[in-house]
């Protein structure tokens, strides 16, 4: 289970940096990207959740993911409350746990009334272990194994069906027509949603656009009549709803409004095939602020027009309001976390570049080398120092492309300083690796002056735990 090691550091001289009052504090522009509880204490050190970051590093080591519980809970409540405010029917927000799946994160969002979106048997197991109710778990994925589908059926979660192969496999399992299905015997029809590709494109990275027709995800909408006919003839399946998703890190609002309208048209067509579709899942994808120039809409600004479009379209089609589901990931957890590193060596290439190296990099944050993602950083033990240097933050891996941030604005720094990279809650730990056999970092959640361990730091023993050495290859 989750360890509860904690450390508490509070300073009556600390300065709270609320979003609405950051200009008056005369801080650098980058610091507006910090979690909601960010403070500068009398030691000129950064605090998150009432905990001095430098003190947390002394206890837990670096690199270290530091998750601010208040920022995460605030985002959960903004989504939940916005849907209740603007939607007249039932709604459910589910967390896209691929952004960061671990027991504690799932438990926190579930305690705020959210469900969980999973995309593997491992994520499903994690959500169930966290105590998430199966009726609030939705299982996505374009190539679920038979074993995963059986696990999902046994768990009584809703399966979001992505393709014909999966659909036919579920029918086999539901009928008991597979050796793997022996003894499965579902007591009731298997609850499913159908994922359709809407053909809606948006301005985001090519790798994270999923709504356009040339995508590995979802049924082709040109097959919709054949699809609805087939599903309506399967008594072992209970098609509760439809799902679509157009991508990730999206700032535009119009594509999601277009998607909402298209999905109501699909729902109307489903009724003509005898499918009692009661749920529409409009996906997620709202972007966050990684740099001072990013300008995403607020959660409320994203939710309101979607609710309005669904309600207007249902009224026009004379349809009852469906249960409206959204599955945010990045916009829930991305801004809630920072990653703290320790600065080590440096290298000056005259007239070209100043490299400053940290004790992590692409193994704990693969997004810069994978997506060319841009981040901002502060030096946690020199928060008020003037930004006098331009440095490229280099990771420690044996790759020239292992660059965390190019041309970062920093104060004069030295080995041992604590560098904090902001907005690292989404797709950092979840995509972390052991490249160069580096152990993955620990993670803590901070709140009210306590830092609690939620993920232990891997050890060298962890790295070789799955290794096998056949007798015939042993030396000597």
N, C-alpha and C positions, 0 to 999 in steps of 0.2 A: 504494500500500500504506500501512500504518499508520505514521505518523511515530513516532519514538522519542525525541523531546525529553524530557529529564528534569530534575528538580531534586531535590536531596536535602537535607533539613533534619532533623537529629537533635539532641536535647538530653538530656544525661544527667540533667537535673533534671526531665524530664517525668514525669507521673503517669498510669499506665494506668488506664482505667476499665472493668474487666471487668464483665459483666452481674451476676455473682454478688456483686460487692463494691462496687456503686455506693452503697449506703446509707452505708457506712463512710467514703466519701470526702467526705460532706457537700456534695454537688453538688445543683443544682436538679433537681426532678423531670423537667423537659423533657429533660435530658441523657441519660436512660436510652434515649432514642429514637435516639441516635447509633449509627453503625456500631461493630462489635466492637473495632476498634483505636483508638477515640477516646482521646485523652490531653489533659491540660492541661500545657503546658510551663512552664518557669520564667519565661517572658515573659507568662504568663497568657493564652496563645493556644492555640487549638484545633489539635491535630494529628490527622490521619487517615493511617493507614498509615505512620507515622513522618515525615510531611511537615507542616510548619507551614502551615496554610491561608492565612494572610496572606501568606506568602512565595510560595505557589503563585499567588495572585492577582496579585502583583507581576510574575510571569513570564508568566502566561497570560491575565491580564485577567479581567474579570467582565462579565456573569454567567458562572459556570463550574459545570459538573456535575463532581463529584468522586466517582469510583466506588472503593469500598474492595474490593480484590481478595479479601482474606481473608474478609470477610463473605459475599461472593458464593460463594466456594468452600465455605465452611462450610455454607451452606444447600444447595448441590448435594449435598454428602456426607451431610447429614442425611436428605435424601430418598432418595438411593441406598441408604444403609446401612439405613434403616428398612424399606424394602421387602425387602431381603435378610434382615433379621432376622425379619420377621413373615410373609413369604409363602413358601410351600414350593415354588411353581413359579417359572417365569422371570418377570422383571419388567424394565421399562424406563421410566425417567423421561425425559420430553422437555420441553424448555423452551419455553413459549409465547412466542415471540420478539416477538409484537406488543407486549409490555410494553416492550421496548427492543431493536430490531434494529439491530445494527451488527456489523462484522466481528470486532472484538475481543471483544465480549460473547459472540458465538456461539462463538468459538474457546476462550474460557475454559470455558464450560459443556461444550463437547464434550470438552475435555481431562480433565474429571471423569467422562467416560463417559455423559453425557447426550445424547439426541437433540434435534431441533429441530422444533417445530410452527410452520408458516408459513401465512400466509393470503393471499399474493399472489405474483405472479411476482418482484417485487422482493425480498420476504423470502426466497424460494427461492434467488434468485441470490446474495443476501448469505450465506446459510448454506453454499451450495456453495463460494463464494469463500473462506469461513473454513475450508474443508477438512472440513466435516461429511460423513460417509458417507451417501450417498443412502438406504441401507436404514434409517437412523435419522431420516429426514425424513418428516414427515406433513403433507400439504397440505390445509388446511381452507378454508372460504369458502362463502358461499351463492350466489355469482354469478360463478364462475370463467369467464373468457373461454375461447374455443376455443384461442387462442394460449397462454394459461396452462396449459391442460390438455395441449396438445402438449408444452410445455416440461417439464411434470411427467412425462409418459410418457417423453420422451427422457432425463430425469434418473434414471429408475427409482426415484423415491420413491413412497410410498404415498399414494393420493388418498382423502381422506375425503369421500365423496359425500353431498351435502346435499339433493338434490331430484331429481325425475323428469327435468327438463330436462337437468341435468348427467349423469344416468345414461344417458339416451338418446344424448347427445352422445358420451359415452365409447364406447358401443357402435358408433356410426358411425365414430369414429376408429379403434377397434380393428379394424373390418372393412374400413377404407379406403373407406367410403361417403361421404366428404366430400372436396371439392377441397383443403381444407387438410390432409387426411390423406395426400395423395399423397407417397409416399416415406417415410412414417412407419413402416409395417410393423413393429409391435411383435414382437419375437422370442418373446415369451411372453405369457400373459394379463396384463392390466393389474392390478396389486395395488390393491385398494380396501378401504375400510371404509365402513360405512353409518352415517350419523348419524341417530339417532332422538331425538324429543322425549319425555322421560319423563313430563311432566306433574307435575313436582315443583317446588314453589315454596319460596323461602327468603327470609329477611329481608335484603334488600340494596336498592341503588338500582334503581328501575324500569328504567333504561337498561342495567343490567348483569345483569338476570335473563334467563337464556336457557333454563331448563329447563321453564318452564310452557308449556302448549299454545299460548297466544297469543304465539308467537315466530316471527320470520322464519327461524329456523334449524331444520333437520332434518326428517325424514319424520314424518308423523303416525303414532303407534303403531297407530291404527285401520286403517292400510293395510298392516300388517306382513305379512299373508298374501300379498297381491298383490305386495308388494315382494320377498319372499323367492322367490316363484314366478318372477317375472320374472328376477331375478338368477341363479337356478339354471339358467335356460335360455340363458344367455349364455356361450358358451365363451371369448369374448375377455376376460372379466372373471374375476378371482380374488378372491372375497370372503374376505379374511383375518380380518376382525373387525368389531366393532360399537363405536360411539362415542356418548357422550352427555356433556352438560355442563350444569350447572344454574345457573351464574352466577359472580360475582366478588365479592371482599371479603366472604367468608362466614365467620362465626364459629361457626355451628351445625355440629355433627357428624352429627346424625341424618339430615339430607337426603342426605348422601353415602352413608351406610349404606343408606338406602332405595334410592338409585340403584343401588348395587352389587347388591342383591338383585333388583331389576327387570331388570338387565342379564343376570344369569344365567338368568332366565326367558326372555328373548329368545334367548339363546344356545341354550337347550334347544329352543326352537321352531325355530330355524334348522336344527338338525340334522335335523329331520323333513322339511325341504325339500331335503335333500342338500347343504347348505352346511357346509363344514368350517371353521367359525369357530374360530380358534385364538387370537384376541387380543380383549381387552376394554379399551377406553380409557374410564376413569371421569372424564376431564376434570381440571380443577383447581379453582381458585376460593378456596383458603384465604386468609383475610384477614391483614393485618399490623397492627402497632401504629402508628397515626399520632399518637395522643394518649395521655397517661398513663392515661386512663380506658378505652382499648380493651383488650380481654382475649381475643385469639384463642387457640385451642389451639395447642400446639407442633406442629411438623412431625410428630414421632413420634406425638403424640396423634391427629393426623389420619389418618396412614397405618395404624396398628394396627387400628382397628375395620373399616376397609374391607377389609383383608386377611382378617380373621377372617370377615366376612360372605361374601365371595367363596368362601372355602374351605368354610364350612359349607353354603352354598347348592349348590355343586358336588357336595359329598358327598351331599346330600339328593336331587339330581337324577341321581346316578350319572354325572357328567360329569368328564372329565379337566380338570385346572386349566388355564385359558387363560394365555397370556402377559398379564400385568397391566400396563397402561400408565397413567400419570398425566401430566398436562401442566401443572404449576405455572408461573406467570409472575410475578405480583406478589410472592408469598411467597418467590421466589428472589432477585429483584433489587431490590424496593422499598426495603427497609431498608439496602441496600448503598450507597446513593448519597445525597449531599447536594447542594444547590445553594447556591453562595456568590454573594451580591450585594454591591454597594457602596451604602451609604446616601448619599442626596443631600439633597434639600430636605425641609422639614417644614412643617406647617400646623396651628395650634391653633384649633379652633372652640370658643370658651369654653362651658363647661358641656355640651359635646356630644361632641367627639372630638378626638384628637390624631393627625394623619396623619404618617407617616414614609414617604418614597418611596424606592424602590430602582431600580436601573438595568435591571430586567427586568419580568417579570409574566406576563400571560396568554399571551404568545407563547412563553414557555419553560415555562409550567405552566398549561395551560388547565383543569385539574381544578377549581379553586375556582369559576370562573364557570360551568363546565359541569355539575358534579355537586354543587356546594356543599360540596366537600371541605374538611376542616379539617386544618391543619398546625400544627406548632410550630417555633419558631426560637430561636436563641441568637446572641449577638454574639461572633464568633470571636476578637476582640482584647480582650475584656473578660469572660473566662469566669467569673471569680470575683466580679465586681461584683454588688452586691445588685440585685434586680429591683424597681426603684422606680417604673417608668413603665408605663402601659397605653397602647399605641399600635396603631393600625391600619396595617398594612403595605400601602402602595399601590404598584401597578405604574405604569410610565411611559406606558402606552398611553392613547389618547384614548377611553376608556370609563370611565364612572363605576363600572361593575361590575368594573373591573380591580383587585380587592383580593386580595392574596395571603393575608393572615391578618387577621381582625378581632380587636381587643382582645388583642394579643399582650403578654405580660409581658416587659419588656426592662429592662436597666440604662440609666442615663442615657447617651444616645448623641449622636453628632455626625456631620456629614458626613465621609465617608471611612472610617467604621467598616465592618467586614465582617459582614453579616448572613447567617447560615447557616440555611436551611430544611431540615429533616430528612425522611428517607424519601421522596426524590424520584426513585427509580430506575425506578418503573413508570409508564408512560403520561405521562411528562413530555417527554423528548426525542422519543419516538415520536409524540406528538401536537403537537409544537411547530410554529409557523407563522411566517410573515414578516409578521404583521399590523403595520400602520403602517410596513412595509418595514424592520423591525428584522432584522438578521442573526441567525441562530440561534447560540447560544453554542457554545463549544468544550467538550470533555469530556476528562478525564484519568482514568487508572486509577492508583491509588497502592498501593505495597507496598514494605516494607523500605526506607523512606526515599527512594524514587524516585517521581516523578510522570511518567507517560508519556502523551503525547498520543494519544488514540484517535479523536477527531473534531476537525477543524480548525474554528476560528471562521469563519463566513461573512463575506465582505467585501461592500462595496457593489457591486463588480464581479460577485460571485456573484448578487446580487439582480437584476441586469439581464441576466444571461447568456442567458436564454430570451426576452427581449423582442425584438420585431420592430417595425421602423418602416417601413411601406410608403412608397415614393417619393411617392405622392400626398398623404400627410399631413405630409410634411416642411414646415417653415416656411421662408419665404424662397425 
